[in-house]
Amino acid sequence: MSARVRGVASCGLVILILSAAGLAPAEAVTARQKGQVAAKVNPQAGQRAARARSARAGRAATAVRNGQKAAGQVARKGKAGQVAAKGARGKRVAHARGSARKLRAQAEARRRARAGYKPPSAAIVVDANSGNVLSDSNPDEVRHPASLTKIMTLYLLFEQLEAGKLKLDSPITFTAHSASRPPTKLGVKPGDTITAEEAIKALVTKSANDAASAIAETIGGDEANFARMMTRKARALGMTQTVYVNASGLPDPAQVTSARDQSLLGRAIQDRFPNYYRYFQTSSFRFRNREIGNHNRLLGSVAGVDGIKTGYTEASGYNLVTSIHRGGRFLVAVVLGGASARGRDELMRGLIEKHISSGSTARTAPAIVETIALAGDPSVAADVMPDTAPPPSAPATPAPTPAATEPAAAAATASAAVSTAANTAAPAAANAAASTAPYKVVRTRAVIPADDPPAPPAKAADVTVNATATAPPVDVPPSAPATSVAVIAQGDADPGNDGDVTAGQAASASLLPEAVGGGALRPMLLVLGIALVGVFGLQLLVMTSRRRSPRGA
């Protein structure tokens, strides 16, 4: 409470005390005099008037006492308010100082990282209209996908929505496992639910690890089984270098991919789910009174960019898959292993601007569809095969082709022809069919156990299959890079980075000290004003009653 307010309160208290000391006796004397005069004229009326005046005088004295009590309460509340304000202000200042120290530590970590942090990198730019590769750097080298994993998680969720097994308002329940995933996360408690649409937006914007695990448990029963479904889907799409062991992209040495595989997935999810792909354009969404922004800084800042996903772990570096539609051209670009979010984004901008003019304006490439049959396909009875087992004598049944478009059906038919030709056709025919595929197909197999989580791809038996062999094509993912062993458990956002913790920094900024005093001052002034009005009104009443009294009394 300021000095001016304390002075006003003191003056009011003095006035109240003086009024109590001087006005009540005078009022009592006046009442006695008037009672004596009235008693001489009309004894009964005089007695009533005397009693009425005495009652008014008593009420006046009571009002004075109440005013004194109110003034004391105001003073006590003022002191308590000062103490509370100081305590709240101290907490805010301490929190702000802690946030400032954290930000300085993060800046220092970034400075040190710029000097020595160089994760293995890879990049590719694909003209999705023609299928041609416009630029690449280590496109087939294995890298960790980080939160790019969530693209495949959403692919399988979109399948459920398209098949009618789930709806956008279907509940996604969080178990103790999914709720315990490390950040970044929504922070939903075990047993609570969100809608499927909220889960989609949470993965696209915040890259929430707990929401990804909840989706996996909803669709696959548990996250390990869902990861096997993801890996089988990757094989069916022709992603030969990719193995998934969780649905979020949290660090695991066995979870690997390549730039070429991610470009393939970035094209496939648009070809298969054009209506649901629009969610990757979400710049922000509101979740339980919180505004959650997108980590992808290229959205809204680079013309034509309409998605799709960022990713980061210590082992992977800063990853980004981007889709660009501009002037009838359609590019999908991938950058893996950036040393910082800003450096990754600048590299992606450069690749887009350099190659967008080289893209085709007419779509000639077939749609990316699921065309590769696997030993791990659910339609096959035995999903587990020993590494040393001889190849089977008959090819597995090809996976069913989605009835999306005529080019997709044509591509599926061509792939089925390739699989059949492996037993009956000449080598030249098989090679000719394979040459029409937009990407190289590796003729090896990775065995994915049906009941156990996928183990790290260590020394799987590679089987080279000629075009005339009787075994179907099989895929063995390469071993994880040596740097993948020492991984730090963290989510999509780097705590010390300048991009993926924007929401947290904004929350810290909102906790800075606020102006204190206005809320506590108003009730004090109100009580003091009421007391002063009562005192002045009492004085006016006494003066008026004096003027009305007979002069001869």
KATA-V901873 format. One record per backbone hydrogen bond with DSSP energy under -1.0 kcal/mol. NH is the residue of the N-H (numbers start at 1). CO is the residue of the C=O. Records with the same first field share a line. If there is no record, write none. Layout:
NH = CO + CO
This chain:
6 = 2
7 = 3
8 = 4
9 = 5
10 = 6
11 = 7
12 = 8
13 = 9
14 = 10
15 = 11
16 = 12
17 = 13
18 = 14
19 = 15
20 = 16
21 = 17
22 = 18
23 = 19
26 = 22
27 = 23
28 = 24
29 = 25
30 = 26
31 = 27
32 = 28
33 = 29
34 = 30
35 = 31
36 = 32
37 = 33
38 = 34
39 = 35
40 = 36
41 = 37
42 = 38
46 = 42
47 = 43
48 = 44
49 = 45
50 = 46
51 = 47
52 = 48
53 = 49
54 = 50
55 = 51
56 = 52
57 = 53
58 = 54
59 = 55
60 = 56
61 = 57
62 = 58
63 = 59
64 = 60
65 = 61
66 = 62
67 = 63
68 = 64
69 = 65
70 = 66
71 = 67
72 = 68
73 = 69
74 = 70
75 = 71
76 = 72
77 = 73
78 = 74
79 = 75
80 = 76
81 = 77
82 = 78
83 = 79
84 = 80
85 = 81
86 = 82
87 = 83
88 = 84
89 = 85
90 = 86
91 = 87
92 = 88
93 = 89
94 = 90
95 = 91
96 = 92
97 = 93
98 = 94
99 = 95
100 = 96
101 = 97
102 = 98
103 = 99
104 = 100
105 = 101
106 = 102
107 = 103
108 = 104
109 = 105
110 = 106
111 = 107
112 = 108
113 = 109
114 = 110
116 = 112
117 = 113
122 = 336
123 = 137
124 = 334
125 = 135
126 = 332
127 = 132
128 = 126 + 330
131 = 127
134 = 125
135 = 125
137 = 123
141 = 138
143 = 257
148 = 145
149 = 146
150 = 147
151 = 148
153 = 149
154 = 150
155 = 151
156 = 152
157 = 153
158 = 154
159 = 155
160 = 156
161 = 157
162 = 158
163 = 159
165 = 160
166 = 160
170 = 167
172 = 194
174 = 192
179 = 175
181 = 178
191 = 174
192 = 189
194 = 172
196 = 170
197 = 168
199 = 195
200 = 196
201 = 197
202 = 198
203 = 199
204 = 200
205 = 201
207 = 202
208 = 202
209 = 184
212 = 208
213 = 209
214 = 210
215 = 211
216 = 212
217 = 213
218 = 214
219 = 215
220 = 216
221 = 217
226 = 222
227 = 223
228 = 224
229 = 225
230 = 226
231 = 227
232 = 228
233 = 229
234 = 230
235 = 231
236 = 232
237 = 233
238 = 235
239 = 234
240 = 238
243 = 256
255 = 252
256 = 243
257 = 143
260 = 139
262 = 258
263 = 259
264 = 260
265 = 261
266 = 262
267 = 263
268 = 264
269 = 265
271 = 267
272 = 268
273 = 269
277 = 273
279 = 276
280 = 277
281 = 278
282 = 279
285 = 292
287 = 290
292 = 285
294 = 283
295 = 205
301 = 298
302 = 298
305 = 302
306 = 323
309 = 321
311 = 319
317 = 313
318 = 338
319 = 311
320 = 335
321 = 309
322 = 333
323 = 307
324 = 331
325 = 304
326 = 329
329 = 326
331 = 324
332 = 126
333 = 322
334 = 124
335 = 320
336 = 122
338 = 318
344 = 340
345 = 341
346 = 342
347 = 343
348 = 344
349 = 345
350 = 346
351 = 347
352 = 348
353 = 349
354 = 350
355 = 351
356 = 352
358 = 355
359 = 356
364 = 129
365 = 129
371 = 236
372 = 236
377 = 374
380 = 377
389 = 386
404 = 402
409 = 405
410 = 406
411 = 407
412 = 408
413 = 409
414 = 410
415 = 411
416 = 412
417 = 413
418 = 414
419 = 415
420 = 416
421 = 417
423 = 420
424 = 420
430 = 426
431 = 427
432 = 428
433 = 429
434 = 430
435 = 431
436 = 433
437 = 434
444 = 442 + 474
446 = 475
458 = 456
469 = 466
484 = 481
485 = 482
487 = 485
497 = 494
502 = 499
505 = 501
506 = 502
507 = 503
508 = 504
509 = 505
510 = 506
511 = 508
512 = 509
521 = 517
522 = 518
525 = 521
526 = 522
527 = 523
528 = 524
529 = 525
530 = 526
531 = 527
532 = 528
533 = 529
534 = 530
535 = 531
536 = 532
537 = 533
538 = 534
539 = 535
540 = 536
541 = 537
542 = 538
543 = 539
544 = 540
545 = 541
546 = 542
547 = 543
548 = 544
